[in-house]
Amino acid sequence: MGWSEIPPYSFTVPPGWDEVPVSIADLGGSEVDLRFQEKEEGDVAVIVAPVARFKDIGFNANVTLQELVTPEQLISGFAPELIGVPLQDGDVLSQGTYTANGLTYYNYELKPRHLMVSATAEKNRLFILTVTCTPRQWRKEGTPEKLKAIANSFSVKYEKVKDF
C-alpha cells in the first residue's frame, strides 16, 4: 500500500557488461535500482527517485521533468550522490536537453571523473542513468564512444497495464 507503479526503463550496454549487486552504501544510496559494470570500461547505474524530493505532489501524480526542475536544479540537487560532493563551478562540462517518446531528458557530462548523466521524469518518479569511468578507462580506444552510446540509449516509457 502506498507505493505506485514504476514505469519501465531501458538502455543498451555492449557485450561483456554484467549486472552487479547494488548496495545502499553506493553513491545514490537506496535509490540505486540497478548497476552494470565492465571492469576495463566503466560503470552504469540507474537511480529511481520519488519526484516528491523536488515537489510536493499527490499520490500517483504524473509530473514532467520541466515542471519539476530546471536542468541546473536537477544536477546540483543530485551532485552529492553522483560525484560525492556538492557541485562546483566548472564541474558541468556540457549540458543538453532533448525529447524522446514524449518525455524530456536532461543530459550532462561532469568532471572530475568522466561521468555522463541522462535524466527524465515519468509518472511520479525521477529516473537518472549515470555512466562513469576512470581517466585510465576513458583513454582506452573506443571507450568514450561506448559510454556516450549507453547514456544516449536511455529510455523510459510508461505503458498502462490492462485491467482484468
C-alpha positions in Angstrom: 0.0 0.0 0.0 1.2 3.5 -0.7 3.6 2.6 -3.5 2.8 3.3 -7.1 3.8 1.7 -10.3 7.3 2.3 -11.6 7.4 2.8 -15.4 9.8 0.5 -17.2 13.1 1.9 -18.5 15.7 0.6 -20.8 19.3 1.2 -22.0 21.8 -0.7 -24.1 25.1 -2.0 -22.8 27.8 -3.6 -25.0 28.6 -7.3 -24.8 30.7 -8.1 -21.7 28.9 -5.7 -19.3 27.4 -7.6 -16.4 24.8 -6.6 -13.9 26.3 -6.3 -10.4 24.6 -6.2 -7.0 23.7 -2.8 -5.6 24.1 -1.7 -2.0 22.7 1.2 0.0 26.3 2.2 0.5 26.6 3.0 -3.2 26.6 6.6 -4.3 23.0 7.3 -4.9 22.1 5.4 -1.7 19.0 3.3 -1.5 17.6 4.9 -4.7 20.1 2.9 -6.9 17.9 0.5 -8.8 20.5 -1.4 -10.7 24.1 -1.3 -11.8 26.1 -2.8 -14.7 29.9 -2.9 -14.9 32.7 -3.8 -17.2 36.0 -3.7 -15.3 38.0 -2.3 -18.2 35.5 0.2 -19.5 33.3 1.6 -16.7 30.1 1.5 -14.6 26.4 2.2 -15.3 23.8 2.8 -12.6 20.1 3.8 -12.6 18.7 5.8 -9.8 14.9 5.8 -9.4 13.8 8.6 -7.0 10.5 10.0 -6.0 9.7 13.3 -7.6 8.5 14.4 -4.1 12.1 15.1 -3.4 11.7 18.3 -5.5 7.9 19.0 -5.5 5.0 18.2 -3.2 2.6 16.2 -5.4 -0.3 13.8 -4.8 -0.3 10.0 -5.0 0.2 8.6 -8.5 0.7 12.1 -10.0 2.3 12.5 -13.4 4.8 15.3 -13.4 7.0 16.2 -16.4 10.7 16.9 -15.9 10.4 20.5 -17.0 7.5 21.1 -14.5 9.6 19.5 -11.8 13.1 21.1 -12.0 15.4 23.1 -14.3 18.5 21.3 -15.6 20.6 23.3 -13.2 18.4 22.3 -10.2 18.4 18.7 -11.1 22.2 18.3 -11.4 23.0 20.4 -8.4 20.4 18.5 -6.3 21.9 15.1 -7.2 25.6 16.1 -7.4 26.4 14.9 -3.9 25.1 11.4 -4.7 26.6 11.3 -8.2 30.0 12.8 -7.6 30.3 12.5 -3.8 30.5 16.3 -3.2 28.3 19.4 -4.0 28.5 20.7 -7.5 31.3 23.3 -8.0 31.7 25.9 -10.8 33.2 24.2 -13.8 32.0 20.6 -12.8 29.5 20.6 -15.7 31.4 20.2 -18.9 28.3 20.0 -21.1 24.6 20.1 -20.7 21.7 19.4 -23.1 18.0 18.7 -23.4 16.2 16.5 -25.9 12.7 14.9 -26.2 12.1 11.2 -27.0 8.9 9.1 -26.6 7.1 12.3 -25.5 9.5 12.8 -22.5 12.0 15.5 -21.9 15.5 14.3 -21.0 18.4 16.3 -19.5 21.9 15.2 -20.4 25.2 16.2 -18.7 28.8 15.5 -18.8 30.6 16.1 -15.5 34.1 16.1 -14.1 36.3 15.4 -12.2 35.6 11.8 -13.3 34.2 11.1 -16.7 30.5 11.0 -15.8 27.6 11.2 -18.2 24.1 11.6 -16.8 20.7 11.2 -18.6 17.6 12.0 -16.6 13.8 12.2 -17.1 10.6 12.0 -15.1 7.6 9.8 -15.7 4.6 9.3 -13.5 5.8 10.3 -10.0 9.4 9.1 -10.4 12.7 10.7 -11.5 15.0 8.4 -13.5 18.7 9.1 -13.6 21.2 7.0 -15.6 24.8 7.5 -14.8 27.7 6.3 -16.9 31.2 6.7 -15.5 34.8 5.6 -15.8 38.2 6.4 -14.5 40.6 8.6 -16.5 42.6 5.4 -17.5 39.5 3.7 -18.8 38.5 6.9 -20.7 41.8 6.8 -22.6 41.2 3.3 -23.8 40.4 3.3 -27.5 36.6 3.2 -28.2 35.6 3.7 -24.5 34.3 7.3 -24.8 32.1 6.4 -27.7 30.7 3.3 -26.0 29.9 5.2 -22.8 28.2 8.0 -24.7 26.2 5.5 -26.6 25.0 3.9 -23.4 23.9 7.3 -22.0 22.1 8.2 -25.2 20.2 4.9 -25.3 18.4 5.5 -22.0 14.6 5.5 -22.4 11.7 5.5 -20.0 8.2 4.5 -21.3 5.1 4.2 -19.3 2.6 1.6 -20.6 -0.7 1.1 -18.8 -1.2 -2.5 -17.8 -4.6 -3.9 -18.9 -7.2 -4.1 -16.2 -8.8 -7.5 -15.6 
